[in-house]
């Protein structure tokens, strides 16, 4: 129940940050919006240079809440042709957002660790199974399109 309340708050906060009405994104995802939580455990790996925990990808959900392992590095982001380690964060949630390119969804991967296991929890919030997603009209303008195309 608390997770649902948190997700509702994120929908509102994201909408506000994009200059939209509070309920715009939540309504867009439909009444049957999906929420899936995955617990990921990566055991120690004797050959971490040869094995990825999760291959490079960008999340396809409306937004993702990620509670990373606070003791073991492993999450990496790709930028400017290079992989960067995500910092170890204590009591923090990372968020990836679908936003017509205004917020960039990072390409990310998880690497394994030779000595320690790594655990993370990801909650994916997506549109309902019968809902089609399309660009938000309020976010489409020539100026915003030029910014997105430039990046």
C-alpha positions, 0 to 999 in steps of 0.5 A: 500500500505504501508503495502505491502511495509513493508511486502516486507521489512520483507521478505528480512530482514528475508531471509538475517538473514537466509543467503538466497538471498533477494527474496528467501522466497518471491518467495517460498510463490508464486505470490499469497502470502496472507496477512490477517489483523485481528483487535482483541478486548477483552472486560473487563471480570469479570472472567479473570481467567476462560476465555482466549482471545485466546487459546494457539497456534503457528502461522502457517503463514510464518510470523506474524506482531503483533501490541499489545495493548500498554496499557493493558497486555494480550499476554503471551508466553510459555517457559520451562513449564511456561507462561510469560507475554509479556512486554507492548511495545510502537510503536513496532511490534512483529514478528513470523517467519517460518524458519525450526526451526532456529527461534522458533515460540512461543506458545502464548495465550491472557488472558483477563483483568478484568477492561480494554479492549485490542486491537491488530492488527495482519497481517498474511503473508502466501503462496498463496492458490495454493503454497506448502511450503517445507523446504528451501534446503539452510537451511537444513544441518546436523549441522542445523538439529542437532541444530533443533533436540536438541531444 
